[in-house]
């Protein structure tokens, strides 16, 4: 088990209210693999420093979790398949 | 007299991170990272910022992570 932090940028045309529940369904991948989700933080709409896929804004969300590397890789893969996910980043905060 | 002025010692810089007691540089903390980039978006040199070489590497990595997530610009053309 390792501590991971995953940041996701979502399409700004989504309803902000639906972000947290839909993100949670993705996080079931972690839970079924024996990991635990410690914190999900939806920042909300934020201006991007540069355009991504012609979009000037994005909905940011940050998730803290404990999981195995394989579970996190699978979560990242599934997030990338979703077209309303503009970008993801997986970070291990202790690795510095 | 003019010679002595040319050889003056540069003022010792205070380390901005040690001063504020920051040990971990988070790529999400754009307010902090903006202190270490120029107004064109370039990472400032260590001789300008006065941090240690280890801290400079952490700053560089944090800025690059922040750029990937569009929190900071790769280039800023404010001209």
Backbone of each chain as nested JSON, in Angstrom:
{
  "chains": [
    {"id": "A", "residues": [
      {"number": 1, "name": "UNK", "atoms": {"N": [0.838, -1.206, 0.0], "CA": [0.0, 0.0, 0.0], "C": [0.867, 1.248, 0.0]}},
      {"number": 2, "name": "UNK", "atoms": {"N": [0.516, 2.171, -0.865], "CA": [1.271, 3.413, -0.925], "C": [0.302, 4.582, -0.938]}},
      {"number": 3, "name": "UNK", "atoms": {"N": [0.824, 5.702, -0.52], "CA": [0.013, 6.918, -0.526], "C": [0.158, 7.6, -1.887]}},
      {"number": 4, "name": "UNK", "atoms": {"N": [-0.969, 7.865, -2.517], "CA": [-0.966, 8.531, -3.814], "C": [-1.843, 9.762, -3.754]}},
      {"number": 5, "name": "UNK", "atoms": {"N": [-1.533, 10.686, -4.627], "CA": [-2.375, 11.855, -4.802], "C": [-2.651, 11.964, -6.301]}},
      {"number": 6, "name": "UNK", "atoms": {"N": [-3.92, 11.989, -6.653], "CA": [-4.29, 12.036, -8.059], "C": [-5.032, 13.328, -8.323]}},
      {"number": 7, "name": "UNK", "atoms": {"N": [-4.557, 14.055, -9.319], "CA": [-5.245, 15.278, -9.711], "C": [-5.875, 15.05, -11.083]}},
      {"number": 8, "name": "UNK", "atoms": {"N": [-7.114, 15.504, -11.229], "CA": [-7.844, 15.314, -12.477], "C": [-8.369, 16.67, -12.939]}},
      {"number": 9, "name": "UNK", "atoms": {"N": [-8.248, 16.938, -14.226], "CA": [-8.909, 18.106, -14.804], "C": [-10.049, 17.601, -15.666]}},
      {"number": 10, "name": "UNK", "atoms": {"N": [-11.254, 18.078, -15.37], "CA": [-12.451, 17.626, -16.074], "C": [-12.983, 18.728, -16.976]}},
      {"number": 11, "name": "UNK", "atoms": {"N": [-13.785, 18.285, -17.93], "CA": [-14.413, 19.186, -18.885], "C": [-15.245, 20.252, -18.159]}},
      {"number": 12, "name": "UNK", "atoms": {"N": [-15.092, 21.53, -18.487], "CA": [-15.823, 22.582, -17.774], "C": [-17.325, 22.586, -18.063]}},
      {"number": 13, "name": "UNK", "atoms": {"N": [-17.761, 21.888, -19.114], "CA": [-19.191, 21.885, -19.434], "C": [-19.982, 20.941, -18.529]}},
      {"number": 14, "name": "UNK", "atoms": {"N": [-19.293, 20.138, -17.706], "CA": [-20.003, 19.267, -16.766], "C": [-20.63, 20.097, -15.656]}},
      {"number": 15, "name": "UNK", "atoms": {"N": [-21.715, 19.548, -15.083], "CA": [-22.282, 20.177, -13.889], "C": [-21.331, 19.921, -12.729]}},
      {"number": 16, "name": "UNK", "atoms": {"N": [-21.037, 20.99, -11.98], "CA": [-20.09, 20.808, -10.889], "C": [-20.618, 19.874, -9.805]}},
      {"number": 17, "name": "UNK", "atoms": {"N": [-21.953, 19.848, -9.669], "CA": [-22.551, 18.991, -8.634], "C": [-22.344, 17.509, -8.945]}},
      {"number": 18, "name": "UNK", "atoms": {"N": [-22.329, 17.167, -10.237], "CA": [-22.243, 15.753, -10.6], "C": [-20.809, 15.23, -10.534]}},
      {"number": 19, "name": "UNK", "atoms": {"N": [-19.85, 16.141, -10.349], "CA": [-18.449, 15.728, -10.414], "C": [-18.1, 14.757, -9.288]}},
      {"number": 20, "name": "UNK", "atoms": {"N": [-18.431, 15.149, -8.045], "CA": [-18.049, 14.327, -6.904], "C": [-18.637, 12.918, -6.977]}},
      {"number": 21, "name": "UNK", "atoms": {"N": [-19.96, 12.744, -7.268], "CA": [-20.494, 11.382, -7.351], "C": [-19.887, 10.551, -8.484]}},
      {"number": 22, "name": "UNK", "atoms": {"N": [-19.687, 11.178, -9.646], "CA": [-19.154, 10.384, -10.759], "C": [-17.693, 10.015, -10.523]}},
      {"number": 23, "name": "UNK", "atoms": {"N": [-16.981, 10.908, -9.864], "CA": [-15.596, 10.58, -9.506], "C": [-15.571, 9.418, -8.52]}},
      {"number": 24, "name": "UNK", "atoms": {"N": [-16.563, 9.41, -7.645], "CA": [-16.623, 8.369, -6.621], "C": [-16.83, 6.984, -7.236]}},
      {"number": 25, "name": "UNK", "atoms": {"N": [-17.613, 6.92, -8.32], "CA": [-17.809, 5.612, -8.95], "C": [-16.488, 5.078, -9.497]}},
      {"number": 26, "name": "UNK", "atoms": {"N": [-15.633, 5.979, -9.999], "CA": [-14.314, 5.542, -10.459], "C": [-13.466, 5.028, -9.311]}},
      {"number": 27, "name": "UNK", "atoms": {"N": [-13.66, 5.657, -8.146], "CA": [-12.827, 5.297, -7.001], "C": [-13.175, 3.917, -6.443]}},
      {"number": 28, "name": "UNK", "atoms": {"N": [-14.311, 3.339, -6.903], "CA": [-14.626, 1.974, -6.487], "C": [-13.555, 0.992, -6.936]}},
      {"number": 29, "name": "UNK", "atoms": {"N": [-12.843, 1.321, -8.003], "CA": [-11.72, 0.489, -8.453], "C": [-10.717, 0.317, -7.321]}},
      {"number": 30, "name": "UNK", "atoms": {"N": [-10.467, 1.42, -6.621], "CA": [-9.507, 1.391, -5.519], "C": [-10.063, 0.562, -4.364]}},
      {"number": 31, "name": "UNK", "atoms": {"N": [-11.341, 0.798, -4.06], "CA": [-11.918, 0.139, -2.886], "C": [-11.991, -1.374, -3.088]}},
      {"number": 32, "name": "UNK", "atoms": {"N": [-12.398, -1.807, -4.291], "CA": [-12.487, -3.252, -4.528], "C": [-11.11, -3.892, -4.522]}},
      {"number": 33, "name": "UNK", "atoms": {"N": [-10.079, -3.125, -4.821], "CA": [-8.717, -3.668, -4.807], "C": [-8.089, -3.582, -3.415]}},
      {"number": 34, "name": "UNK", "atoms": {"N": [-8.886, -3.218, -2.414], "CA": [-8.394, -3.225, -1.038], "C": [-7.759, -1.923, -0.596]}},
      {"number": 35, "name": "UNK", "atoms": {"N": [-7.813, -0.892, -1.434], "CA": [-7.261, 0.391, -1.041], "C": [-8.288, 1.233, -0.308]}},
      {"number": 36, "name": "UNK", "atoms": {"N": [-7.88, 2.396, 0.146], "CA": [-8.82, 3.274, 0.824], "C": [-8.654, 4.705, 0.309]}},
      {"number": 37, "name": "UNK", "atoms": {"N": [-9.785, 5.37, 0.141], "CA": [-9.776, 6.753, -0.313], "C": [-9.81, 7.64, 0.918]}},
      {"number": 38, "name": "UNK", "atoms": {"N": [-8.803, 8.488, 1.065], "CA": [-8.703, 9.296, 2.283], "C": [-9.418, 10.622, 2.15]}},
      {"number": 39, "name": "UNK", "atoms": {"N": [-9.304, 11.233, 0.986], "CA": [-9.88, 12.568, 0.839], "C": [-10.133, 12.862, -0.626]}},
      {"number": 40, "name": "UNK", "atoms": {"N": [-11.296, 13.381, -0.938], "CA": [-11.517, 13.894, -2.286], "C": [-11.86, 15.37, -2.156]}},
      {"number": 41, "name": "UNK", "atoms": {"N": [-11.199, 16.156, -2.958], "CA": [-11.361, 17.596, -2.875], "C": [-11.65, 18.114, -4.286]}},
      {"number": 42, "name": "UNK", "atoms": {"N": [-12.877, 18.597, -4.488], "CA": [-13.233, 19.175, -5.784], "C": [-13.01, 20.678, -5.688]}},
      {"number": 43, "name": "UNK", "atoms": {"N": [-12.028, 21.161, -6.434], "CA": [-11.7, 22.595, -6.385], "C": [-12.757, 23.427, -7.089]}},
      {"number": 44, "name": "UNK", "atoms": {"N": [-13.397, 22.815, -8.071], "CA": [-14.355, 23.577, -8.87], "C": [-13.699, 24.153, -10.108]}},
      {"number": 45, "name": "UNK", "atoms": {"N": [-14.432, 25.044, -10.761], "CA": [-13.94, 25.625, -12.014], "C": [-12.742, 26.521, -11.778]}},
      {"number": 46, "name": "UNK", "atoms": {"N": [-11.78, 26.389, -12.663], "CA": [-10.562, 27.181, -12.517], "C": [-10.051, 27.471, -13.913]}},
      {"number": 47, "name": "UNK", "atoms": {"N": [-9.52, 28.637, -14.099], "CA": [-8.955, 29.009, -15.393], "C": [-7.678, 28.241, -15.653]}},
      {"number": 48, "name": "UNK", "atoms": {"N": [-7.517, 27.712, -16.858], "CA": [-6.29, 27.001, -17.207], "C": [-5.239, 28.023, -17.654]}},
      {"number": 49, "name": "UNK", "atoms": {"N": [-3.977, 27.702, -17.369], "CA": [-2.893, 28.612, -17.753], "C": [-2.718, 28.639, -19.262]}},
      {"number": 50, "name": "UNK", "atoms": {"N": [-3.166, 27.582, -19.929], "CA": [-3.155, 27.538, -21.392], "C": [-4.295, 26.625, -21.797]}},
      {"number": 51, "name": "UNK", "atoms": {"N": [-4.702, 26.702, -23.048], "CA": [-5.856, 25.912, -23.491], "C": [-5.505, 24.43, -23.58]}},
      {"number": 52, "name": "UNK", "atoms": {"N": [-6.437, 23.595, -23.136], "CA": [-6.323, 22.153, -23.32], "C": [-7.558, 21.732, -24.105]}},
      {"number": 53, "name": "UNK", "atoms": {"N": [-7.368, 21.082, -25.236], "CA": [-8.485, 20.685, -26.111], "C": [-9.426, 21.858, -26.375]}},
      {"number": 54, "name": "UNK", "atoms": {"N": [-8.864, 23.016, -26.645], "CA": [-9.62, 24.234, -26.973], "C": [-10.453, 24.771, -25.808]}},
      {"number": 55, "name": "UNK", "atoms": {"N": [-10.163, 24.302, -24.608], "CA": [-10.946, 24.762, -23.466], "C": [-10.081, 25.649, -22.584]}},
      {"number": 56, "name": "UNK", "atoms": {"N": [-10.667, 26.765, -22.16], "CA": [-9.912, 27.725, -21.36], "C": [-10.086, 27.495, -19.872]}},
      {"number": 57, "name": "UNK", "atoms": {"N": [-11.087, 26.679, -19.507], "CA": [-11.333, 26.396, -18.095], "C": [-11.362, 24.895, -17.872]}},
      {"number": 58, "name": "UNK", "atoms": {"N": [-11.28, 24.51, -16.589], "CA": [-11.398, 23.099, -16.244], "C": [-11.898, 22.969, -14.832]}},
      {"number": 59, "name": "UNK", "atoms": {"N": [-12.495, 21.817, -14.533], "CA": [-12.899, 21.53, -13.157], "C": [-11.814, 20.654, -12.549]}},
      {"number": 60, "name": "UNK", "atoms": {"N": [-11.208, 21.166, -11.489], "CA": [-10.107, 20.445, -10.854], "C": [-10.621, 19.602, -9.699]}},
      {"number": 61, "name": "UNK", "atoms": {"N": [-10.043, 18.415, -9.55], "CA": [-10.352, 17.568, -8.405], "C": [-9.07, 16.88, -7.959]}},
      {"number": 62, "name": "UNK", "atoms": {"N": [-8.873, 16.788, -6.648], "CA": [-7.695, 16.139, -6.084], "C": [-8.159, 15.034, -5.152]}},
      {"number": 63, "name": "UNK", "atoms": {"N": [-7.585, 13.847, -5.31], "CA": [-7.951, 12.688, -4.492], "C": [-6.705, 12.172, -3.792]}},
      {"number": 64, "name": "UNK", "atoms": {"N": [-6.817, 11.989, -2.486], "CA": [-5.763, 11.347, -1.705], "C": [-6.181, 9.923, -1.425]}},
      {"number": 65, "name": "UNK", "atoms": {"N": [-5.307, 8.958, -1.657], "CA": [-5.695, 7.569, -1.401], "C": [-4.49, 6.707, -1.065]}},
      {"number": 66, "name": "UNK", "atoms": {"N": [-4.827, 5.58, -0.409], "CA": [-3.851, 4.536, -0.118], "C": [-4.227, 3.355, -0.992]}},
      {"number": 67, "name": "UNK", "atoms": {"N": [-3.29, 2.876, -1.806], "CA": [-3.628, 1.75, -2.662], "C": [-2.366, 1.096, -3.189]}},
      {"number": 68, "name": "UNK", "atoms": {"N": [-2.567, -0.042, -3.855], "CA": [-1.449, -0.726, -4.49], "C": [-1.149, -0.034, -5.823]}},
      {"number": 69, "name": "UNK", "atoms": {"N": [0.088, -0.141, -6.307], "CA": [0.429, 0.492, -7.589], "C": [-0.469, 0.021, -8.727]}},
      {"number": 70, "name": "UNK", "atoms": {"N": [-0.81, -1.259, -8.738], "CA": [-1.624, -1.787, -9.835], "C": [-3.009, -1.157, -9.848]}},
      {"number": 71, "name": "UNK", "atoms": {"N": [-3.596, -0.97, -8.651], "CA": [-4.934, -0.385, -8.566], "C": [-4.925, 1.047, -9.07]}},
      {"number": 72, "name": "UNK", "atoms": {"N": [-3.874, 1.786, -8.739], "CA": [-3.793, 3.183, -9.162], "C": [-3.59, 3.27, -10.673]}},
      {"number": 73, "name": "UNK", "atoms": {"N": [-2.784, 2.362, -11.22], "CA": [-2.568, 2.347, -12.661], "C": [-3.875, 2.08, -13.397]}},
      {"number": 74, "name": "UNK", "atoms": {"N": [-4.691, 1.174, -12.829], "CA": [-5.977, 0.854, -13.444], "C": [-6.925, 2.053, -13.368]}},
      {"number": 75, "name": "UNK", "atoms": {"N": [-6.935, 2.729, -12.209], "CA": [-7.783, 3.916, -12.056], "C": [-7.382, 4.989, -13.07]}},
      {"number": 76, "name": "UNK", "atoms": {"N": [-6.086, 5.203, -13.207], "CA": [-5.594, 6.216, -14.136], "C": [-5.985, 5.854, -15.568]}},
      {"number": 77, "name": "UNK", "atoms": {"N": [-5.888, 4.567, -15.904], "CA": [-6.247, 4.122, -17.254], "C": [-7.722, 4.404, -17.532]}},
      {"number": 78, "name": "UNK", "atoms": {"N": [-8.574, 4.046, -16.549], "CA": [-10.014, 4.239, -16.747], "C": [-10.378, 5.717, -16.848]}},
      {"number": 79, "name": "UNK", "atoms": {"N": [-9.701, 6.557, -16.058], "CA": [-9.977, 7.993, -16.118], "C": [-9.617, 8.54, -17.495]}},
      {"number": 80, "name": "UNK", "atoms": {"N": [-8.481, 8.093, -18.02], "CA": [-8.031, 8.591, -19.323], "C": [-8.974, 8.195, -20.445]}},
      {"number": 81, "name": "UNK", "atoms": {"N": [-9.685, 7.075, -20.267], "CA": [-10.61, 6.629, -21.306], "C": [-11.828, 7.543, -21.4]}},
      {"number": 82, "name": "UNK", "atoms": {"N": [-12.166, 8.178, -20.291], "CA": [-13.316, 9.068, -20.255], "C": [-12.985, 10.369, -20.989]}},
      {"number": 83, "name": "UNK", "atoms": {"N": [-13.832, 10.722, -21.948], "CA": [-13.503, 11.894, -22.766], "C": [-13.704, 13.214, -22.034]}},
      {"number": 84, "name": "UNK", "atoms": {"N": [-14.455, 13.199, -20.949], "CA": [-14.62, 14.455, -20.21], "C": [-13.469, 14.695, -19.235]}},
      {"number": 85, "name": "UNK", "atoms": {"N": [-12.49, 13.78, -19.185], "CA": [-11.284, 13.991, -18.39], "C": [-10.23, 14.588, -19.305]}},
      {"number": 86, "name": "UNK", "atoms": {"N": [-9.882, 15.847, -19.032], "CA": [-8.907, 16.511, -19.884], "C": [-7.497, 16.046, -19.57]}},
      {"number": 87, "name": "UNK", "atoms": {"N": [-7.201, 15.848, -18.29], "CA": [-5.847, 15.501, -17.901], "C": [-5.836, 14.874, -16.514]}},
      {"number": 88, "name": "UNK", "atoms": {"N": [-4.884, 13.98, -16.282], "CA": [-4.726, 13.391, -14.95], "C": [-3.253, 13.461, -14.567]}},
      {"number": 89, "name": "UNK", "atoms": {"N": [-3.027, 13.435, -13.273], "CA": [-1.654, 13.34, -12.778], "C": [-1.64, 12.544, -11.493]}},
      {"number": 90, "name": "UNK", "atoms": {"N": [-0.758, 11.551, -11.454], "CA": [-0.596, 10.718, -10.259], "C": [0.727, 11.097, -9.617]}},
      {"number": 91, "name": "UNK", "atoms": {"N": [0.672, 11.393, -8.32], "CA": [1.87, 11.836, -7.604], "C": [1.986, 11.062, -6.308]}},
      {"number": 92, "name": "UNK", "atoms": {"N": [3.208, 10.707, -5.969], "CA": [3.458, 10.16, -4.625], "C": [4.14, 11.26, -3.822]}},
      {"number": 93, "name": "UNK", "atoms": {"N": [3.401, 11.895, -2.92], "CA": [3.932, 13.084, -2.247], "C": [5.197, 12.821, -1.43]}},
      {"number": 94, "name": "UNK", "atoms": {"N": [5.395, 11.586, -0.965], "CA": [6.572, 11.316, -0.132], "C": [7.839, 11.168, -0.948]}},
      {"number": 95, "name": "UNK", "atoms": {"N": [7.71, 11.085, -2.261], "CA": [8.866, 10.77, -3.099], "C": [9.775, 11.967, -3.34]}},
      {"number": 96, "name": "UNK", "atoms": {"N": [9.957, 12.855, -2.401], "CA": [10.837, 13.984, -2.66], "C": [11.879, 14.1, -1.59]}}
    ]},
    {"id": "B", "residues": [
      {"number": 1, "name": "UNK", "atoms": {"N": [38.508, 55.134, -4.863], "CA": [37.157, 55.159, -4.265], "C": [36.172, 54.467, -5.189]}},
      {"number": 2, "name": "UNK", "atoms": {"N": [36.219, 54.776, -6.488], "CA": [35.331, 54.153, -7.466], "C": [35.659, 52.671, -7.599]}},
      {"number": 3, "name": "UNK", "atoms": {"N": [36.979, 52.319, -7.498], "CA": [37.408, 50.921, -7.559], "C": [36.792, 50.116, -6.419]}},
      {"number": 4, "name": "UNK", "atoms": {"N": [36.823, 50.66, -5.251], "CA": [36.291, 49.968, -4.068], "C": [34.803, 49.692, -4.232]}},
      {"number": 5, "name": "UNK", "atoms": {"N": [34.101, 50.633, -4.845], "CA": [32.669, 50.457, -5.051], "C": [32.406, 49.327, -6.041]}},
      {"number": 6, "name": "UNK", "atoms": {"N": [33.28, 49.168, -7.045], "CA": [33.097, 48.123, -8.047], "C": [33.304, 46.735, -7.449]}},
      {"number": 7, "name": "UNK", "atoms": {"N": [34.131, 46.64, -6.409], "CA": [34.44, 45.35, -5.8], "C": [33.529, 45.027, -4.612]}},
      {"number": 8, "name": "UNK", "atoms": {"N": [32.465, 45.771, -4.458], "CA": [31.635, 45.584, -3.262], "C": [31.065, 44.168, -3.217]}},
      {"number": 9, "name": "UNK", "atoms": {"N": [30.935, 43.684, -2.028], "CA": [30.385, 42.334, -1.839], "C": [28.876, 42.374, -2.072]}},
      {"number": 10, "name": "UNK", "atoms": {"N": [28.336, 41.383, -2.782], "CA": [26.883, 41.361, -2.929], "C": [26.229, 41.036, -1.586]}},
      {"number": 11, "name": "UNK", "atoms": {"N": [25.061, 41.603, -1.405], "CA": [24.355, 41.397, -0.141], "C": [23.933, 39.931, -0.018]}},
      {"number": 12, "name": "UNK", "atoms": {"N": [24.141, 39.372, 1.153], "CA": [23.736, 37.977, 1.376], "C": [22.213, 37.892, 1.346]}},
      {"number": 13, "name": "UNK", "atoms": {"N": [21.715, 36.934, 0.533], "CA": [20.254, 36.811, 0.426], "C": [19.711, 35.928, 1.539]}},
      {"number": 14, "name": "UNK", "atoms": {"N": [18.514, 36.251, 2.002], "CA": [17.858, 35.349, 2.952], "C": [17.139, 34.271, 2.151]}},
      {"number": 15, "name": "UNK", "atoms": {"N": [17.238, 33.049, 2.638], "CA": [16.563, 31.942, 1.963], "C": [15.067, 32.061, 2.207]}},
      {"number": 16, "name": "UNK", "atoms": {"N": [14.275, 32.301, 1.157], "CA": [12.841, 32.557, 1.363], "C": [12.078, 31.351, 1.895]}},
      {"number": 17, "name": "UNK", "atoms": {"N": [12.603, 30.127, 1.644], "CA": [11.882, 28.937, 2.124], "C": [12.179, 28.675, 3.587]}},
      {"number": 18, "name": "UNK", "atoms": {"N": [13.464, 28.792, 3.978], "CA": [13.817, 28.577, 5.376], "C": [13.164, 29.635, 6.264]}},
      {"number": 19, "name": "UNK", "atoms": {"N": [13.057, 30.832, 5.711], "CA": [12.481, 31.929, 6.494], "C": [11.025, 31.616, 6.874]}},
      {"number": 20, "name": "UNK", "atoms": {"N": [10.277, 31.028, 5.905], "CA": [8.877, 30.711, 6.17], "C": [8.69, 29.298, 6.698]}},
      {"number": 21, "name": "UNK", "atoms": {"N": [9.793, 28.562, 6.876], "CA": [9.696, 27.214, 7.425], "C": [9.029, 26.22, 6.492]}},
      {"number": 22, "name": "UNK", "atoms": {"N": [9.222, 26.374, 5.18], "CA": [8.612, 25.456, 4.217], "C": [9.585, 24.316, 3.943]}},
      {"number": 23, "name": "UNK", "atoms": {"N": [9.121, 23.082, 4.167], "CA": [10.0, 21.942, 3.933], "C": [9.581, 21.158, 2.691]}},
      {"number": 24, "name": "UNK", "atoms": {"N": [8.294, 21.221, 2.345], "CA": [7.813, 20.458, 1.203], "C": [7.209, 21.412, 0.185]}},
      {"number": 25, "name": "UNK", "atoms": {"N": [7.73, 21.356, -1.025], "CA": [7.222, 22.257, -2.054], "C": [6.148, 21.538, -2.847]}},
      {"number": 26, "name": "UNK", "atoms": {"N": [4.932, 22.025, -2.722], "CA": [3.778, 21.383, -3.334], "C": [3.498, 22.035, -4.686]}},
      {"number": 27, "name": "UNK", "atoms": {"N": [3.314, 21.197, -5.71], "CA": [3.058, 21.766, -7.045], "C": [1.696, 22.443, -7.117]}},
      {"number": 28, "name": "UNK", "atoms": {"N": [0.802, 22.172, -6.135], "CA": [-0.524, 22.785, -6.141], "C": [-0.499, 24.205, -5.588]}},
      {"number": 29, "name": "UNK", "atoms": {"N": [0.583, 24.548, -4.865], "CA": [0.67, 25.86, -4.216], "C": [1.212, 26.884, -5.216]}},
      {"number": 30, "name": "UNK", "atoms": {"N": [0.317, 27.346, -6.101], "CA": [0.796, 28.224, -7.172], "C": [1.239, 29.583, -6.647]}},
      {"number": 31, "name": "UNK", "atoms": {"N": [0.652, 30.014, -5.537], "CA": [1.041, 31.313, -4.979], "C": [2.511, 31.294, -4.582]}},
      {"number": 32, "name": "UNK", "atoms": {"N": [2.951, 30.166, -3.999], "CA": [4.36, 30.03, -3.616], "C": [5.239, 29.917, -4.861]}},
      {"number": 33, "name": "UNK", "atoms": {"N": [4.805, 29.076, -5.801], "CA": [5.648, 28.816, -6.979], "C": [5.806, 30.059, -7.841]}},
      {"number": 34, "name": "UNK", "atoms": {"N": [4.807, 30.926, -7.813], "CA": [4.903, 32.134, -8.638], "C": [6.037, 33.037, -8.195]}},
      {"number": 35, "name": "UNK", "atoms": {"N": [6.461, 32.9, -6.944], "CA": [7.61, 33.687, -6.478], "C": [8.898, 33.24, -7.166]}},
      {"number": 36, "name": "UNK", "atoms": {"N": [8.889, 32.001, -7.682], "CA": [10.119, 31.453, -8.246], "C": [10.108, 31.407, -9.766]}},
      {"number": 37, "name": "UNK", "atoms": {"N": [9.105, 32.031, -10.385], "CA": [9.128, 32.136, -11.84], "C": [9.074, 33.607, -12.223]}},
      {"number": 38, "name": "UNK", "atoms": {"N": [9.639, 33.904, -13.383], "CA": [9.645, 35.293, -13.841], "C": [8.272, 35.647, -14.402]}},
      {"number": 39, "name": "UNK", "atoms": {"N": [8.078, 36.909, -14.755], "CA": [6.765, 37.285, -15.29], "C": [6.542, 36.698, -16.677]}},
      {"number": 40, "name": "UNK", "atoms": {"N": [7.589, 36.165, -17.295], "CA": [7.406, 35.464, -18.563], "C": [7.194, 33.966, -18.351]}},
      {"number": 41, "name": "UNK", "atoms": {"N": [7.179, 33.53, -17.114], "CA": [6.923, 32.119, -16.828], "C": [8.159, 31.264, -16.697]}},
      {"number": 42, "name": "UNK", "atoms": {"N": [9.346, 31.863, -16.794], "CA": [10.573, 31.076, -16.68], "C": [10.949, 30.875, -15.216]}},
      {"number": 43, "name": "UNK", "atoms": {"N": [11.583, 29.722, -14.93], "CA": [12.022, 29.446, -13.564], "C": [13.213, 30.342, -13.252]}},
      {"number": 44, "name": "UNK", "atoms": {"N": [13.145, 30.995, -12.087], "CA": [14.223, 31.918, -11.712], "C": [15.461, 31.15, -11.263]}},
      {"number": 45, "name": "UNK", "atoms": {"N": [16.62, 31.71, -11.571], "CA": [17.889, 31.077, -11.203], "C": [18.079, 31.112, -9.691]}},
      {"number": 46, "name": "UNK", "atoms": {"N": [18.911, 30.192, -9.22], "CA": [19.176, 30.066, -7.792], "C": [19.887, 31.298, -7.252]}},
      {"number": 47, "name": "UNK", "atoms": {"N": [20.732, 31.903, -8.098], "CA": [21.438, 33.097, -7.621], "C": [20.481, 34.266, -7.431]}},
      {"number": 48, "name": "UNK", "atoms": {"N": [19.298, 34.167, -8.05], "CA": [18.293, 35.209, -7.867], "C": [17.438, 34.911, -6.635]}},
      {"number": 49, "name": "UNK", "atoms": {"N": [17.036, 33.647, -6.505], "CA": [16.088, 33.32, -5.44], "C": [16.778, 33.075, -4.107]}},
      {"number": 50, "name": "UNK", "atoms": {"N": [18.04, 32.599, -4.125], "CA": [18.768, 32.389, -2.884], "C": [18.387, 31.133, -2.127]}},
      {"number": 51, "name": "UNK", "atoms": {"N": [17.872, 30.114, -2.803], "CA": [17.55, 28.846, -2.133], "C": [18.72, 27.874, -2.311]}},
      {"number": 52, "name": "UNK", "atoms": {"N": [18.682, 26.756, -1.582], "CA": [19.742, 25.757, -1.721], "C": [19.531, 24.968, -3.007]}},
      {"number": 53, "name": "UNK", "atoms": {"N": [20.571, 24.235, -3.414], "CA": [20.466, 23.51, -4.677], "C": [19.402, 22.407, -4.585]}},
      {"number": 54, "name": "UNK", "atoms": {"N": [19.28, 21.775, -3.41], "CA": [18.231, 20.762, -3.246], "C": [16.847, 21.387, -3.402]}},
      {"number": 55, "name": "UNK", "atoms": {"N": [16.68, 22.547, -2.765], "CA": [15.382, 23.224, -2.856], "C": [15.109, 23.671, -4.275]}},
      {"number": 56, "name": "UNK", "atoms": {"N": [16.157, 24.107, -4.985], "CA": [15.967, 24.556, -6.356], "C": [15.459, 23.409, -7.225]}},
      {"number": 57, "name": "UNK", "atoms": {"N": [15.997, 22.203, -6.996], "CA": [15.538, 21.039, -7.762], "C": [14.079, 20.74, -7.453]}},
      {"number": 58, "name": "UNK", "atoms": {"N": [13.711, 20.836, -6.162], "CA": [12.312, 20.578, -5.786], "C": [11.389, 21.617, -6.402]}},
      {"number": 59, "name": "UNK", "atoms": {"N": [11.847, 22.867, -6.413], "CA": [11.04, 23.933, -7.02], "C": [10.862, 23.663, -8.498]}},
      {"number": 60, "name": "UNK", "atoms": {"N": [11.971, 23.293, -9.179], "CA": [11.899, 23.051, -10.623], "C": [10.914, 21.935, -10.922]}},
      {"number": 61, "name": "UNK", "atoms": {"N": [10.968, 20.865, -10.124], "CA": [10.059, 19.742, -10.359], "C": [8.613, 20.159, -10.099]}},
      {"number": 62, "name": "UNK", "atoms": {"N": [8.395, 20.924, -9.032], "CA": [7.035, 21.362, -8.711], "C": [6.483, 22.272, -9.803]}},
      {"number": 63, "name": "UNK", "atoms": {"N": [7.329, 23.178, -10.313], "CA": [6.875, 24.088, -11.374], "C": [6.512, 23.297, -12.616]}},
      {"number": 64, "name": "UNK", "atoms": {"N": [7.337, 22.29, -12.94], "CA": [7.077, 21.504, -14.148], "C": [5.807, 20.673, -13.999]}},
      {"number": 65, "name": "UNK", "atoms": {"N": [5.587, 20.134, -12.802], "CA": [4.327, 19.421, -12.558], "C": [3.141, 20.366, -12.673]}},
      {"number": 66, "name": "UNK", "atoms": {"N": [3.287, 21.55, -12.111], "CA": [2.195, 22.53, -12.159], "C": [1.912, 22.959, -13.59]}},
      {"number": 67, "name": "UNK", "atoms": {"N": [2.964, 23.056, -14.41], "CA": [2.764, 23.417, -15.807], "C": [1.98, 22.337, -16.543]}},
      {"number": 68, "name": "UNK", "atoms": {"N": [2.292, 21.085, -16.255], "CA": [1.577, 19.997, -16.928], "C": [0.088, 20.055, -16.628]}},
      {"number": 69, "name": "UNK", "atoms": {"N": [-0.245, 20.476, -15.417], "CA": [-1.647, 20.527, -15.025], "C": [-2.246, 21.92, -15.263]}},
      {"number": 70, "name": "UNK", "atoms": {"N": [-1.613, 22.724, -16.074], "CA": [-2.125, 24.042, -16.472], "C": [-2.369, 24.968, -15.286]}},
      {"number": 71, "name": "UNK", "atoms": {"N": [-1.625, 24.748, -14.2], "CA": [-1.721, 25.663, -13.06], "C": [-0.791, 26.854, -13.267]}},
      {"number": 72, "name": "UNK", "atoms": {"N": [0.301, 26.61, -13.975], "CA": [1.242, 27.673, -14.314], "C": [1.458, 27.635, -15.825]}},
      {"number": 73, "name": "UNK", "atoms": {"N": [1.788, 28.768, -16.425], "CA": [2.0, 28.776, -17.876], "C": [3.386, 28.248, -18.251]}},
      {"number": 74, "name": "UNK", "atoms": {"N": [3.475, 27.657, -19.435], "CA": [4.797, 27.33, -19.988], "C": [5.464, 28.61, -20.455]}},
      {"number": 75, "name": "UNK", "atoms": {"N": [4.689, 29.451, -21.122], "CA": [5.187, 30.746, -21.56], "C": [4.1, 31.767, -21.272]}},
      {"number": 76, "name": "UNK", "atoms": {"N": [4.527, 32.961, -20.927], "CA": [3.569, 34.04, -20.754], "C": [4.009, 35.174, -21.659]}},
      {"number": 77, "name": "UNK", "atoms": {"N": [3.18, 35.498, -22.619], "CA": [3.552, 36.552, -23.553], "C": [2.816, 37.828, -23.18]}},
      {"number": 78, "name": "UNK", "atoms": {"N": [3.264, 38.394, -22.074], "CA": [2.67, 39.655, -21.628], "C": [3.517, 40.797, -22.179]}},
      {"number": 79, "name": "UNK", "atoms": {"N": [3.545, 40.888, -23.495], "CA": [4.334, 41.954, -24.095], "C": [3.728, 42.385, -25.402]}}
    ]}
  ]
}
